[in-house]
């Protein structure tokens, strides 16, 4: 798509010590068939050569913008919020510094978001390893597909995060921020989707694989550990105290989390 009169998309990328992958990530944005975008990369005090790599791209293409933090936050919430605060686009997309978009990702999502009038559009994803070798498909929808027949979409989201942030394109809304509660590190995106749905925004799935989601030793989510389950229960408590879920939702979701943990440990 070559028409620069099309709406601007702001791509927000938190960066911390991703020297091995950040070039591939930026290239995947440069290779988009949709060209009217800006990419805001927010460095969280990297100690490797990540910033140097980004500055090379910044000099070559003024759509790439590097913002540098003065102190390390220790998670992507604050960098994403800083990106949102500086976003000029009508739409915003998120992309971690080790993941890769397929070339038609933005173009197809923009067409879809217009045709459905959704506020948030996410996609399916491939899984790749540290060497960019295809490992299969991301199965984040398995639990969602089972529970959606019992609960509405918002209630399902209290139990499982079926939205991959790196696949999202959404209408820019600077009123909703990522929680910077340190106890929600690794779950801040989950809370963010709940906040968006709670405010009345609509979510739609574009059933195409338009993201290569990288899984490697430095990025494996702690949600699959006992610590991850404790974080999940903390998130539910956080939502309950902030009156975003009822005590009934809390009890049901907490029970499902505990059952899932028991079943997982029984297979070890």
C-alpha positions as CSV (number, residue, x, y, z in Angstrom):
1,X,0.0,0.0,0.0
2,X,1.8,3.1,-1.3
3,X,-0.7,5.9,-0.5
4,X,0.9,8.2,2.2
5,X,-2.6,9.8,2.7
6,X,-3.6,6.7,4.6
7,X,-3.8,7.0,8.5
8,X,-0.6,7.0,10.5
9,X,0.1,3.9,12.6
10,X,2.4,4.2,15.6
11,X,4.4,1.1,16.4
12,X,5.7,0.9,20.0
13,X,8.7,-1.3,20.8
14,X,10.1,-1.6,24.4
15,X,13.9,-2.4,24.1
16,X,16.2,-3.9,26.6
17,X,19.4,-5.9,25.6
18,X,18.0,-7.3,22.4
19,X,21.0,-6.8,20.2
20,X,20.6,-10.3,18.7
21,X,17.1,-9.6,17.4
22,X,16.3,-5.9,17.2
23,X,17.5,-5.5,13.6
24,X,15.1,-8.3,12.5
25,X,12.3,-6.7,14.3
26,X,12.9,-3.3,12.7
27,X,13.3,-4.9,9.3
28,X,10.0,-6.5,9.6
29,X,8.4,-3.1,10.1
30,X,10.4,-1.6,7.2
31,X,9.2,-4.4,5.0
32,X,5.5,-3.8,5.7
33,X,3.4,-3.3,2.6
34,X,1.7,-0.4,4.5
35,X,4.2,2.4,4.7
36,X,2.6,5.2,6.6
37,X,3.9,4.4,10.1
38,X,6.2,5.6,12.8
39,X,8.2,3.2,15.0
40,X,8.9,4.5,18.5
41,X,11.5,2.3,20.2
42,X,11.9,3.0,23.9
43,X,15.1,1.8,25.4
44,X,15.0,0.8,29.0
45,X,18.8,1.4,29.7
46,X,20.2,-1.5,27.6
47,X,23.8,-2.5,28.5
48,X,24.5,-4.1,25.1
49,X,24.7,-2.5,21.6
50,X,21.0,-2.5,21.1
51,X,20.8,1.3,21.0
52,X,23.6,1.6,18.6
53,X,21.8,-0.7,16.2
54,X,18.6,1.3,16.5
55,X,20.5,4.6,15.9
56,X,21.8,3.3,12.6
57,X,18.2,2.7,11.4
58,X,17.1,6.0,12.9
59,X,19.7,7.8,10.7
60,X,18.6,5.9,7.6
61,X,14.8,6.3,8.0
62,X,13.1,9.1,9.9
63,X,10.1,6.9,10.6
64,X,12.3,5.1,13.2
65,X,12.5,7.0,16.5
66,X,14.6,6.1,19.5
67,X,13.6,7.3,23.0
68,X,16.0,6.6,25.8
69,X,15.1,6.1,29.5
70,X,17.2,7.6,32.3
71,X,16.5,4.8,34.7
72,X,15.7,1.1,34.2
73,X,12.0,0.3,34.9
74,X,12.5,-3.5,34.9
75,X,9.6,-4.3,32.5
76,X,7.8,-3.1,29.4
77,X,4.9,-1.2,31.0
78,X,6.6,2.2,31.4
79,X,8.4,2.1,28.0
80,X,5.0,1.2,26.4
81,X,3.3,4.1,28.2
82,X,6.0,6.5,27.1
83,X,5.5,5.3,23.6
84,X,1.7,5.9,23.9
85,X,2.4,9.4,25.3
86,X,4.5,10.2,22.2
87,X,2.3,8.4,19.6
88,X,1.0,10.6,16.7
89,X,-0.8,7.8,14.9
90,X,-4.5,7.3,14.6
91,X,-3.8,3.6,15.3
92,X,-1.2,2.0,17.5
93,X,0.5,-1.4,17.3
94,X,2.9,-3.1,19.8
95,X,5.9,-5.1,18.8
96,X,8.5,-6.6,21.2
97,X,12.1,-6.3,20.3
98,X,12.6,-9.9,19.4
99,X,9.4,-10.6,17.4
100,X,8.8,-10.3,13.7
101,X,5.8,-9.2,11.6
102,X,4.9,-10.7,8.3
103,X,4.9,-8.1,5.5
104,X,1.1,-7.7,5.1
105,X,0.3,-7.5,8.8
106,X,-0.6,-3.8,9.1
107,X,-2.3,-3.6,5.7
108,X,-4.6,-6.6,6.4
109,X,-5.4,-5.4,9.9
110,X,-6.3,-1.9,8.8
111,X,-8.6,-3.3,6.1
112,X,-10.2,-5.6,8.8
113,X,-10.5,-2.9,11.5
114,X,-12.4,-0.7,9.0
115,X,-14.7,-3.5,7.8
116,X,-15.6,-4.6,11.3
117,X,-15.4,-1.2,13.1
118,X,-13.6,-3.0,16.0
119,X,-11.4,-1.0,18.4
120,X,-8.8,-3.7,18.8
121,X,-7.8,-6.3,16.2
122,X,-5.4,-9.2,17.0
123,X,-4.2,-12.1,14.9
124,X,-2.9,-15.7,15.2
125,X,0.9,-16.3,15.3
126,X,3.6,-18.7,14.3
127,X,6.2,-19.7,16.9
128,X,9.9,-19.4,16.1
129,X,13.1,-20.1,18.1
130,X,16.2,-18.0,18.7
131,X,17.4,-18.9,15.2
132,X,14.2,-17.9,13.6
133,X,13.3,-21.5,12.8
134,X,9.6,-22.3,12.7
135,X,8.5,-24.4,15.8
136,X,4.7,-24.5,15.3
137,X,1.8,-22.3,16.1
138,X,0.9,-20.2,19.1
139,X,-2.1,-21.9,20.8
140,X,-3.3,-19.1,23.0
141,X,-6.9,-19.6,21.9
142,X,-7.3,-23.2,23.0
143,X,-8.6,-22.2,26.5
144,X,-10.6,-19.3,25.1
145,X,-12.3,-21.5,22.5
146,X,-13.5,-23.8,25.3
147,X,-14.6,-21.2,27.8
148,X,-16.3,-18.8,25.3
149,X,-19.3,-21.0,25.2
150,X,-19.8,-20.6,29.0
151,X,-18.8,-17.0,29.6
152,X,-18.8,-13.7,27.7
153,X,-15.5,-12.5,26.2
154,X,-14.7,-10.2,29.1
155,X,-15.2,-12.9,31.7
156,X,-13.0,-15.3,29.7
157,X,-10.2,-12.7,29.7
158,X,-10.3,-12.8,33.5
159,X,-9.0,-16.4,33.3
160,X,-6.8,-16.5,30.2
161,X,-5.0,-13.9,28.1
162,X,-5.9,-14.9,24.6
163,X,-4.6,-11.6,23.0
164,X,-1.0,-11.6,21.9
165,X,0.1,-8.0,22.3
166,X,2.6,-8.2,19.4
167,X,-0.3,-9.1,17.0
168,X,-2.5,-6.1,18.0
169,X,-3.5,-3.1,16.0
170,X,-5.9,-0.8,17.8
171,X,-7.4,2.7,17.6
172,X,-5.2,5.0,19.7
173,X,-6.5,5.6,23.1
174,X,-4.1,7.5,25.3
175,X,-6.6,7.5,28.2
176,X,-5.8,3.9,29.1
177,X,-2.3,3.1,30.2
178,X,-0.4,0.0,31.2
179,X,-0.3,-0.6,34.9
180,X,3.2,0.1,36.2
181,X,2.7,-2.0,39.3
182,X,5.9,-4.0,39.6
183,X,3.8,-7.1,40.8
184,X,2.2,-7.1,37.3
185,X,5.5,-7.3,35.3
186,X,4.9,-9.9,32.6
187,X,1.1,-9.5,33.1
188,X,0.7,-5.8,32.4
189,X,-0.6,-6.5,28.9
190,X,-3.2,-8.8,30.3
191,X,-4.4,-6.1,32.7
192,X,-4.3,-3.6,29.8
193,X,-6.8,-5.7,27.7
194,X,-9.1,-6.0,30.7
195,X,-9.0,-2.3,31.2
196,X,-9.8,-1.7,27.5
197,X,-12.7,-4.2,27.5
198,X,-14.0,-2.8,30.8
199,X,-14.1,0.7,29.2
200,X,-16.4,-0.7,26.4
201,X,-13.9,-1.2,23.6
202,X,-14.5,-4.1,21.2
203,X,-12.0,-6.8,20.3
204,X,-11.9,-8.9,17.1
205,X,-9.7,-11.7,15.9
206,X,-8.3,-11.7,12.4
207,X,-7.8,-15.4,11.8
208,X,-4.5,-15.2,9.9
209,X,-1.0,-15.8,11.2
210,X,0.7,-12.4,10.7
211,X,3.3,-12.6,13.5
212,X,6.3,-14.7,14.2
213,X,6.4,-14.9,18.0
214,X,9.9,-15.8,19.3
215,X,10.3,-18.2,22.2
216,X,13.8,-18.5,23.6
217,X,15.4,-18.9,27.0
218,X,15.4,-15.2,27.8
219,X,11.7,-14.7,26.8
220,X,9.8,-17.8,28.1
221,X,6.9,-16.4,30.1
222,X,6.9,-17.0,33.8
223,X,3.1,-17.6,33.5
224,X,3.9,-21.3,33.1
225,X,5.6,-21.5,36.5
226,X,4.3,-21.5,40.0
227,X,5.4,-17.9,40.2
228,X,3.3,-17.2,37.1
229,X,0.2,-18.6,38.8
230,X,0.8,-16.5,41.8
231,X,1.1,-13.5,39.6
232,X,-2.2,-14.5,38.0
233,X,-3.9,-14.6,41.3
234,X,-2.4,-11.3,42.2
235,X,-3.9,-9.9,39.0
236,X,-7.3,-11.2,40.0
237,X,-6.9,-9.6,43.5
238,X,-5.8,-6.4,41.8
239,X,-8.9,-6.4,39.7
240,X,-11.2,-7.2,42.6
241,X,-9.8,-4.4,44.8
242,X,-10.2,-1.9,41.9
243,X,-13.8,-3.1,41.5
244,X,-13.3,-4.4,37.9
245,X,-14.5,-7.9,38.7
246,X,-17.1,-9.2,41.2
247,X,-16.4,-11.5,44.1
248,X,-18.1,-14.2,42.0
249,X,-15.8,-13.7,39.1
250,X,-12.8,-13.7,41.5
251,X,-13.8,-17.0,43.1
252,X,-14.5,-18.8,39.8
253,X,-11.3,-17.5,38.1
254,X,-9.2,-18.2,41.1
255,X,-10.6,-21.8,41.3
256,X,-9.8,-22.3,37.6
257,X,-6.3,-21.1,38.1
258,X,-5.7,-23.4,41.0
259,X,-7.2,-26.4,39.1
260,X,-4.9,-25.6,36.1
261,X,-1.9,-25.5,38.4
262,X,-2.8,-28.8,40.0
263,X,-3.3,-30.5,36.6
264,X,0.0,-29.1,35.4
265,X,1.9,-30.3,38.4
266,X,0.3,-33.8,38.2
267,X,1.9,-34.2,34.7
268,X,5.4,-33.4,35.9
